[in-house]
Amino acid sequence: MAKEVIRIVKLALEAGKANPARVGKDLAPTGIHLMQFCTQYNELTKGKPGQVIPAEIKVYEDRSFDITLKTPPASFLLKQFAGIEKGSATPGRTIAGSITRDELRQIAEIKLPDLNTTNLESAMRIIAGTARNMGIRIED
């Protein structure tokens, strides 16, 4: 018989830097062992230093859990490729940075498993929309 999922928690943590102090307020109410979660998350993300890796944690009735890692947020990847700290305060008026079409394609390929499309061109349009909203120009 399959275990019953009692709660699903989504967290966005920096890779390899999970600790009970950071995740406690979100995960303590579920009753799972925080240090066990942190050790497991850090082990799964140890090869990706400096990246924000979202995780979906399924908590079961016996207080066991499964961690599913997602791809980094599009905004994080766009800032990384554009080499900027944050997006524009007034997108459409102020340009915060720029990326090339090839970089846009790379970001779309990274994000493709988590987007609601299987077409790379559609994924590129989704990421381009996020870039526009952040004040990042896409150059040909």
Helices and strands as residue ranges (DSSP letters): E 5-14, H 20-27, G 28-30, H 34-44, E 52-60, E 65-69, H 74-82, E 97-100, H 101-111, G 112-114, H 120-134, E 136-139
